[in-house]
Amino acid sequence: MFFDELNRAPDKVLNAIMELIQFKSINGHKFNNLKCIWAAINPPDDENTYKVNLLDPAQLDRFQIHLEIPYDLNQEYLRNKYPTCASSFIDWWEELPDEMKDLVSPRRLDYAIDGYLNDCRLEDILPRVTNIKKL
């Protein structure tokens, strides 16, 4: 089972899944076929980049493994998905200053490449301040 954006869930949901995460049960009903529970969260930061709630330490402690994934492009994924043009977009993104990379997330870059291949205007997908003409 996978919970996406767990730290955006309302407290009522977070409280309801505490038992599920630790014991793979709800109200004592065991889910015998449930082997693993994963969750993804956006990390809190000093600039409040993402509107997220801090997870209760008890909730975090119920997850046996914690992975931190860096904010970076998965170049292999993009090159496999868009073999004809990913390199140009990756090079463009790599040259952006860090504050501009925050405006063009890896997901946003994926949308931009897909839009480009489907004859959409990049100006409608990417922030204008990111020097789109260079693409």
N, CA, C and O atoms as a DFTB+ gen file, in Angstrom:
540 C
 N C O
     1  1       0.851      -1.165       0.000
     2  2       0.000       0.000       0.000
     3  2       0.899       1.229       0.000
     4  3       1.944       1.252       0.650
     5  1       0.478       2.239      -0.732
     6  2       1.269       3.456      -0.863
     7  2       0.419       4.673      -0.543
     8  3      -0.670       4.836      -1.094
     9  1       0.908       5.527       0.342
    10  2       0.271       6.798       0.660
    11  2       1.129       7.903       0.070
    12  3       2.277       8.088       0.473
    13  1       0.573       8.635      -0.882
    14  2       1.296       9.750      -1.476
    15  2       0.898      11.034      -0.757
    16  3      -0.253      11.199      -0.352
    17  1       1.858      11.939      -0.605
    18  2       1.611      13.235       0.036
    19  2       1.049      13.048       1.449
    20  3       0.125      13.753       1.856
    21  1       1.609      12.105       2.180
    22  2       1.092      11.767       3.511
    23  2       1.029      12.981       4.425
    24  3       0.080      13.117       5.197
    25  1       2.011      13.860       4.355
    26  2       1.992      15.003       5.274
    27  2       1.119      16.160       4.780
    28  3       1.224      17.284       5.273
    29  1       0.270      15.874       3.815
    30  2      -0.787      16.813       3.427
    31  2      -2.153      16.295       3.862
    32  3      -3.164      16.980       3.707
    33  1      -2.174      15.085       4.405
    34  2      -3.435      14.479       4.824
    35  2      -3.957      15.162       6.087
    36  3      -3.175      15.619       6.921
    37  1      -5.277      15.229       6.221
    38  2      -5.833      15.799       7.460
    39  2      -5.511      14.904       8.661
    40  3      -5.282      13.703       8.519
    41  1      -5.501      15.518       9.834
    42  2      -5.169      14.773      11.056
    43  2      -6.039      13.539      11.236
    44  3      -5.560      12.511      11.715
    45  1      -7.299      13.624      10.863
    46  2      -8.212      12.482      11.008
    47  2      -7.696      11.273      10.223
    48  3      -7.775      10.142      10.703
    49  1      -7.174      11.508       9.030
    50  2      -6.623      10.421       8.210
    51  2      -5.327       9.908       8.827
    52  3      -5.114       8.699       8.926
    53  1      -4.469      10.827       9.237
    54  2      -3.192      10.422       9.842
    55  2      -3.418       9.549      11.075
    56  3      -2.731       8.545      11.266
    57  1      -4.365       9.928      11.894
    58  2      -4.654       9.132      13.092
    59  2      -5.212       7.762      12.727
    60  3      -4.912       6.771      13.393
    61  1      -6.007       7.701      11.690
    62  2      -6.635       6.435      11.302
    63  2      -5.623       5.424      10.769
    64  3      -5.841       4.217      10.873
    65  1      -4.540       5.898      10.211
    66  2      -3.594       4.948       9.608
    67  2      -2.432       4.567      10.520
    68  3      -1.566       3.786      10.124
    69  1      -2.403       5.106      11.728
    70  2      -1.311       4.755      12.651
    71  2      -1.226       3.241      12.863
    72  3      -0.150       2.658      12.735
    73  1      -2.345       2.612      13.184
    74  2      -2.365       1.160      13.417
    75  2      -2.029       0.408      12.138
    76  3      -1.342      -0.613      12.170
    77  1      -2.517       0.916      11.017
    78  2      -2.261       0.267       9.734
    79  2      -0.772       0.228       9.423
    80  3      -0.254      -0.791       8.965
    81  1      -0.091       1.330       9.670
    82  2       1.336       1.401       9.368
    83  2       2.129       0.413      10.225
    84  3       2.991      -0.303       9.716
    85  1       1.839       0.379      11.504
    86  2       2.643      -0.457      12.392
    87  2       2.231      -1.930      12.391
    88  3       3.082      -2.819      12.379
    89  1       0.924      -2.178      12.404
    90  2       0.466      -3.550      12.594
    91  2      -0.231      -4.157      11.371
    92  3      -0.625      -5.323      11.386
    93  1      -0.377      -3.349      10.309
    94  2      -1.082      -3.798       9.103
    95  2      -2.494      -4.277       9.441
    96  3      -2.975      -5.296       8.945
    97  1      -3.130      -3.495      10.308
    98  2      -4.510      -3.779      10.689
    99  2      -5.238      -2.461      10.932
   100  3      -4.619      -1.418      11.147
   101  1      -6.562      -2.534      10.892
   102  2      -7.405      -1.390      11.224
   103  2      -8.465      -1.884      12.200
   104  3      -9.169      -2.857      11.928
   105  1      -8.572      -1.205      13.338
   106  2      -9.508      -1.612      14.395
   107  2      -9.376      -3.094      14.724
   108  3     -10.366      -3.780      14.979
   109  1      -8.144      -3.572      14.713
   110  2      -7.882      -4.960      15.062
   111  2      -8.056      -5.950      13.929
   112  3      -7.693      -7.117      14.073
   113  1      -8.609      -5.507      12.793
   114  2      -8.770      -6.409      11.639
   115  2      -7.458      -6.461      10.866
   116  3      -7.029      -5.463      10.287
   117  1      -6.837      -7.606      10.861
   118  2      -5.534      -7.810      10.223
   119  2      -5.712      -7.991       8.719
   120  3      -6.602      -8.714       8.272
   121  1      -4.859      -7.329       7.947
   122  2      -4.817      -7.492       6.495
   123  2      -3.651      -8.426       6.181
   124  3      -2.514      -7.980       6.025
   125  1      -3.938      -9.711       6.090
   126  2      -2.898     -10.727       5.966
   127  2      -2.088     -10.627       4.681
   128  3      -0.920     -11.015       4.666
   129  1      -2.668     -10.124       3.619
   130  2      -1.947     -10.022       2.345
   131  2      -1.148      -8.725       2.225
   132  3      -0.395      -8.547       1.268
   133  1      -1.307      -7.835       3.174
   134  2      -0.586      -6.567       3.138
   135  2       0.841      -6.793       3.651
   136  3       1.044      -7.126       4.818
   137  1       1.804      -6.611       2.782
   138  2       3.206      -6.885       3.134
   139  2       3.996      -5.630       3.485
   140  3       4.910      -5.679       4.307
   141  1       3.648      -4.512       2.866
   142  2       4.478      -3.326       3.030
   143  2       3.630      -2.073       2.873
   144  3       2.710      -2.029       2.057
   145  1       3.948      -1.066       3.656
   146  2       3.301       0.240       3.521
   147  2       4.386       1.277       3.265
   148  3       5.341       1.406       4.031
   149  1       4.217       2.003       2.185
   150  2       5.132       3.075       1.796
   151  2       4.388       4.399       1.902
   152  3       3.162       4.443       1.798
   153  1       5.119       5.449       2.105
   154  2       4.531       6.783       2.094
   155  2       5.556       7.754       1.516
   156  3       6.762       7.596       1.704
   157  1       5.057       8.739       0.822
   158  2       5.912       9.809       0.305
   159  2       5.446      11.122       0.920
   160  3       4.251      11.374       1.072
   161  1       6.425      11.949       1.268
   162  2       6.117      13.272       1.807
   163  2       7.021      14.302       1.149
   164  3       8.108      13.976       0.674
   165  1       6.566      15.531       1.127
   166  2       7.436      16.639       0.754
   167  2       8.067      17.138       2.040
   168  3       7.374      17.329       3.040
   169  1       9.360      17.350       2.026
   170  2      10.028      17.744       3.274
   171  2       9.680      19.175       3.671
   172  3       9.566      20.054       2.816
   173  1       9.511      19.402       4.970
   174  2       9.345      20.790       5.419
   175  2      10.681      21.510       5.312
   176  3      11.740      20.888       5.401
   177  1      10.625      22.816       5.121
   178  2      11.864      23.593       5.080
   179  2      11.627      24.973       5.664
   180  3      10.487      25.366       5.914
   181  1      12.686      25.690       5.876
   182  2      12.605      27.006       6.512
   183  2      11.848      28.027       5.667
   184  3      11.261      28.965       6.206
   185  1      11.858      27.851       4.357
   186  2      11.201      28.811       3.470
   187  2       9.736      28.473       3.226
   188  3       9.054      29.193       2.497
   189  1       9.243      27.393       3.822
   190  2       7.861      26.946       3.598
   191  2       7.567      26.761       2.115
   192  3       6.525      27.190       1.619
   193  1       8.495      26.119       1.416
   194  2       8.342      25.879      -0.009
   195  2       7.080      25.077      -0.291
   196  3       6.337      25.380      -1.224
   197  1       6.845      24.058       0.517
   198  2       5.667      23.213       0.343
   199  2       4.717      23.426       1.518
   200  3       5.144      23.575       2.663
   201  1       3.429      23.439       1.212
   202  2       2.427      23.553       2.272
   203  2       2.219      22.153       2.840
   204  3       1.406      21.379       2.336
   205  1       2.955      21.848       3.881
   206  2       2.912      20.517       4.479
   207  2       2.793      20.646       5.993
   208  3       3.100      21.684       6.578
   209  1       2.343      19.569       6.598
   210  2       2.301      19.476       8.049
   211  2       3.469      18.612       8.510
   212  3       3.893      17.693       7.810
   213  1       3.975      18.915       9.681
   214  2       4.994      18.048      10.258
   215  2       4.316      16.773      10.722
   216  3       3.252      16.816      11.340
   217  1       4.929      15.646      10.426
   218  2       4.378      14.388      10.900
   219  2       4.765      14.182      12.359
   220  3       5.868      14.526      12.784
   221  1       3.859      13.631      13.092
   222  2       4.081      13.304      14.487
   223  2       5.267      12.344      14.593
   224  3       5.349      11.390      13.820
   225  1       6.187      12.576      15.535
   226  2       7.332      11.665      15.672
   227  2       6.907      10.203      15.866
   228  3       7.596       9.294      15.404
   229  1       5.789       9.977      16.539
   230  2       5.316       8.599      16.724
   231  2       4.925       7.981      15.382
   232  3       5.144       6.792      15.152
   233  1       4.351       8.787      14.509
   234  2       3.982       8.278      13.187
   235  2       5.228       7.973      12.357
   236  3       5.315       6.922      11.722
   237  1       6.170       8.876      12.366
   238  2       7.420       8.643      11.640
   239  2       8.130       7.389      12.143
   240  3       8.717       6.639      11.363
   241  1       8.069       7.174      13.449
   242  2       8.755       6.037      14.050
   243  2       8.148       4.697      13.624
   244  3       8.813       3.665      13.711
   245  1       6.917       4.703      13.172
   246  2       6.267       3.464      12.755
   247  2       6.795       2.953      11.411
   248  3       6.650       1.772      11.097
   249  1       7.396       3.824      10.635
   250  2       7.997       3.392       9.370
   251  2       9.385       2.836       9.658
   252  3      10.205       3.499      10.294
   253  1       9.643       1.637       9.197
   254  2      10.913       0.975       9.507
   255  2      12.082       1.558       8.720
   256  3      13.214       1.546       9.202
   257  1      11.828       2.060       7.536
   258  2      12.882       2.578       6.677
   259  2      12.533       4.004       6.261
   260  3      11.389       4.292       5.910
   261  1      13.514       4.882       6.302
   262  2      13.347       6.263       5.853
   263  2      14.384       6.528       4.765
   264  3      15.578       6.316       4.980
   265  1      13.941       6.985       3.615
   266  2      14.842       7.333       2.514
   267  2      14.682       8.806       2.185
   268  3      13.562       9.311       2.113
   269  1      15.782       9.488       1.986
   270  2      15.728      10.866       1.494
   271  2      16.154      10.849       0.041
   272  3      17.230      10.357      -0.299
   273  1      15.305      11.389      -0.805
   274  2      15.575      11.401      -2.236
   275  2      15.957      12.823      -2.632
   276  3      15.202      13.759      -2.367
   277  1      17.097      12.996      -3.253
   278  2      17.537      14.352      -3.596
   279  2      16.647      14.991      -4.662
   280  3      16.048      14.314      -5.497
   281  1      16.588      16.299      -4.599
   282  2      15.840      17.080      -5.573
   283  2      16.732      17.232      -6.802
   284  3      17.557      18.143      -6.869
   285  1      16.566      16.349      -7.756
   286  2      17.406      16.374      -8.946
   287  2      16.674      15.649     -10.071
   288  3      15.709      14.920      -9.844
   289  1      17.151      15.866     -11.259
   290  2      16.570      15.183     -12.419
   291  2      17.001      13.729     -12.462
   292  3      18.139      13.392     -12.136
   293  1      16.086      12.888     -12.863
   294  2      16.441      11.512     -13.186
   295  2      16.704      11.508     -14.687
   296  3      15.796      11.288     -15.489
   297  1      17.946      11.750     -15.051
   298  2      18.294      11.905     -16.461
   299  2      18.032      10.633     -17.258
   300  3      17.579      10.698     -18.401
   301  1      18.310       9.498     -16.671
   302  2      18.084       8.234     -17.377
   303  2      16.605       8.069     -17.725
   304  3      16.263       7.670     -18.838
   305  1      15.738       8.379     -16.770
   306  2      14.296       8.311     -17.011
   307  2      13.896       9.222     -18.175
   308  3      13.183       8.797     -19.085
   309  1      14.357      10.475     -18.141
   310  2      13.989      11.422     -19.203
   311  2      14.546      11.000     -20.562
   312  3      13.857      11.106     -21.576
   313  1      15.775      10.528     -20.582
   314  2      16.379      10.106     -21.858
   315  2      15.656       8.882     -22.434
   316  3      15.499       8.773     -23.650
   317  1      15.222       7.975     -21.576
   318  2      14.477       6.810     -22.060
   319  2      13.075       7.188     -22.526
   320  3      12.574       6.643     -23.509
   321  1      12.457       8.106     -21.828
   322  2      11.085       8.508     -22.169
   323  2      11.049       9.411     -23.406
   324  3      10.125       9.324     -24.216
   325  1      12.054      10.273     -23.548
   326  2      12.096      11.250     -24.641
   327  2      13.448      11.184     -25.350
   328  3      14.222      12.138     -25.271
   329  1      13.747      10.103     -26.030
   330  2      15.092       9.930     -26.602
   331  2      15.481      10.991     -27.632
   332  3      16.670      11.246     -27.822
   333  1      14.526      11.604     -28.289
   334  2      14.858      12.553     -29.356
   335  2      15.233      13.942     -28.853
   336  3      15.911      14.690     -29.558
   337  1      14.798      14.301     -27.628
   338  2      15.047      15.690     -27.216
   339  2      15.382      15.882     -25.740
   340  3      15.601      17.016     -25.315
   341  1      15.430      14.838     -24.964
   342  2      15.679      15.002     -23.526
   343  2      17.005      15.709     -23.254
   344  3      17.086      16.535     -22.344
   345  1      18.025      15.402     -24.015
   346  2      19.349      15.981     -23.752
   347  2      19.320      17.501     -23.780
   348  3      19.937      18.145     -22.931
   349  1      18.621      18.078     -24.729
   350  2      18.544      19.546     -24.818
   351  2      17.868      20.129     -23.586
   352  3      18.327      21.132     -23.039
   353  1      16.781      19.507     -23.148
   354  2      16.070      19.997     -21.969
   355  2      16.902      19.804     -20.703
   356  3      16.921      20.675     -19.833
   357  1      17.579      18.678     -20.599
   358  2      18.431      18.417     -19.428
   359  2      19.561      19.441     -19.359
   360  3      19.830      19.997     -18.294
   361  1      20.213      19.688     -20.471
   362  2      21.298      20.682     -20.506
   363  2      20.785      22.061     -20.106
   364  3      21.433      22.771     -19.338
   365  1      19.614      22.438     -20.631
   366  2      19.003      23.726     -20.305
   367  2      18.749      23.806     -18.805
   368  3      19.079      24.810     -18.174
   369  1      18.166      22.755     -18.228
   370  2      17.834      22.740     -16.800
   371  2      19.100      22.806     -15.950
   372  3      19.142      23.523     -14.950
   373  1      20.120      22.066     -16.342
   374  2      21.371      22.039     -15.574
   375  2      22.021      23.421     -15.511
   376  3      22.699      23.737     -14.533
   377  1      21.824      24.237     -16.530
   378  2      22.419      25.576     -16.560
   379  2      21.614      26.611     -15.780
   380  3      22.091      27.727     -15.576
   381  1      20.407      26.267     -15.341
   382  2      19.584      27.210     -14.588
   383  2      20.203      27.469     -13.217
   384  3      20.748      26.553     -12.600
   385  1      20.124      28.708     -12.739
   386  2      20.533      28.964     -11.349
   387  2      19.603      28.190     -10.398
   388  3      18.475      27.857     -10.759
   389  1      20.084      27.915      -9.203
   390  2      19.316      27.101      -8.252
   391  2      17.917      27.644      -8.005
   392  3      16.962      26.872      -7.921
   393  1      17.784      28.953      -7.888
   394  2      16.451      29.518      -7.622
   395  2      15.499      29.291      -8.801
   396  3      14.286      29.204      -8.612
   397  1      16.045      29.196     -10.005
   398  2      15.214      28.896     -11.175
   399  2      14.859      27.406     -11.222
   400  3      13.776      27.035     -11.674
   401  1      15.770      26.567     -10.757
   402  2      15.473      25.128     -10.706
   403  2      14.292      24.858      -9.783
   404  3      13.529      23.917     -10.001
   405  1      14.142      25.692      -8.742
   406  2      12.989      25.549      -7.868
   407  2      11.690      25.856      -8.609
   408  3      10.634      25.328      -8.261
   409  1      11.768      26.709      -9.630
   410  2      10.583      27.033     -10.428
   411  2      10.278      25.976     -11.477
   412  3       9.137      25.827     -11.914
   413  1      11.316      25.243     -11.873
   414  2      11.157      24.190     -12.883
   415  2      11.544      22.869     -12.222
   416  3      12.676      22.403     -12.353
   417  1      10.603      22.288     -11.525
   418  2      10.862      21.021     -10.848
   419  2      11.111      19.929     -11.895
   420  3      10.762      20.103     -13.062
   421  1      11.701      18.826     -11.492
   422  2      11.846      17.716     -12.437
   423  2      10.511      17.307     -13.060
   424  3      10.456      16.964     -14.241
   425  1       9.444      17.343     -12.275
   426  2       8.108      17.022     -12.818
   427  2       7.698      18.050     -13.876
   428  3       7.174      17.690     -14.930
   429  1       7.944      19.340     -13.582
   430  2       7.585      20.410     -14.525
   431  2       8.385      20.262     -15.818
   432  3       7.856      20.506     -16.902
   433  1       9.653      19.866     -15.712
   434  2      10.466      19.661     -16.911
   435  2       9.900      18.511     -17.743
   436  3       9.865      18.592     -18.971
   437  1       9.461      17.454     -17.086
   438  2       8.820      16.323     -17.775
   439  2       7.584      16.819     -18.527
   440  3       7.386      16.473     -19.692
   441  1       6.749      17.633     -17.863
   442  2       5.566      18.202     -18.524
   443  2       5.978      19.035     -19.746
   444  3       5.333      18.978     -20.793
   445  1       7.048      19.798     -19.596
   446  2       7.496      20.669     -20.680
   447  2       7.945      19.859     -21.892
   448  3       7.601      20.194     -23.025
   449  1       8.701      18.808     -21.661
   450  2       9.157      17.981     -22.790
   451  2       7.967      17.339     -23.477
   452  3       7.885      17.326     -24.705
   453  1       7.052      16.811     -22.695
   454  2       5.852      16.197     -23.262
   455  2       5.045      17.229     -24.053
   456  3       4.567      16.948     -25.152
   457  1       4.900      18.414     -23.484
   458  2       4.171      19.477     -24.180
   459  2       4.855      19.869     -25.479
   460  3       4.195      20.050     -26.502
   461  1       6.149      19.999     -25.442
   462  2       6.922      20.338     -26.635
   463  2       6.680      19.312     -27.750
   464  3       6.469      19.675     -28.908
   465  1       6.713      18.053     -27.389
   466  2       6.510      16.985     -28.387
   467  2       5.069      16.925     -28.896
   468  3       4.788      16.312     -29.926
   469  1       4.168      17.567     -28.164
   470  2       2.762      17.602     -28.572
   471  2       2.350      18.990     -29.056
   472  3       1.179      19.365     -28.995
   473  1       3.342      19.746     -29.540
   474  2       3.122      21.058     -30.155
   475  2       2.472      22.087     -29.230
   476  3       1.729      22.956     -29.687
   477  1       2.753      21.985     -27.934
   478  2       2.294      23.006     -26.997
   479  2       3.372      24.077     -26.873
   480  3       4.555      23.818     -27.097
   481  1       2.948      25.265     -26.517
   482  2       3.898      26.357     -26.329
   483  2       4.607      26.204     -24.988
   484  3       3.957      26.076     -23.950
   485  1       5.920      26.217     -25.009
   486  2       6.674      26.104     -23.767
   487  2       6.384      27.266     -22.824
   488  3       6.473      27.107     -21.606
   489  1       6.041      28.424     -23.362
   490  2       5.707      29.593     -22.550
   491  2       4.475      29.347     -21.690
   492  3       4.275      30.031     -20.686
   493  1       3.646      28.374     -22.071
   494  2       2.463      28.048     -21.289
   495  2       2.755      26.990     -20.225
   496  3       1.903      26.695     -19.387
   497  1       3.946      26.429     -20.260
   498  2       4.299      25.344     -19.333
   499  2       5.403      25.766     -18.376
   500  3       5.370      25.434     -17.192
   501  1       6.375      26.494     -18.891
   502  2       7.535      26.891     -18.091
   503  2       7.442      28.365     -17.704
   504  3       6.907      29.168     -18.468
   505  1       7.951      28.728     -16.536
   506  2       7.969      30.142     -16.151
   507  2       8.801      30.952     -17.151
   508  3       9.894      30.538     -17.539
   509  1       8.283      32.083     -17.552
   510  2       8.956      32.928     -18.545
   511  2      10.321      33.408     -18.083
   512  3      11.194      33.665     -18.912
   513  1      10.524      33.535     -16.782
   514  2      11.784      34.070     -16.245
   515  2      12.935      33.069     -16.375
   516  3      14.064      33.382     -15.997
   517  1      12.666      31.874     -16.903
   518  2      13.696      30.840     -16.967
   519  2      14.428      30.789     -18.304
   520  3      15.096      29.800     -18.606
   521  1      14.308      31.845     -19.107
   522  2      15.026      31.916     -20.387
   523  2      14.657      30.750     -21.317
   524  3      15.510      29.985     -21.767
   525  1      13.367      30.654     -21.578
   526  2      12.825      29.561     -22.413
   527  2      13.393      29.623     -23.826
   528  3      13.563      28.591     -24.476
   529  1      13.684      30.821     -24.297
   530  2      14.190      30.959     -25.678
   531  2      15.465      30.174     -25.900
   532  3      15.770      29.781     -27.026
   533  1      16.213      29.943     -24.829
   534  2      17.456      29.196     -24.957
   535  2      17.207      27.726     -25.338
   536  3      18.095      27.053     -25.863
   537  1      16.011      27.251     -25.069
   538  2      15.669      25.883     -25.468
   539  2      15.534      25.810     -26.972
   540  3      15.249      24.742     -27.515
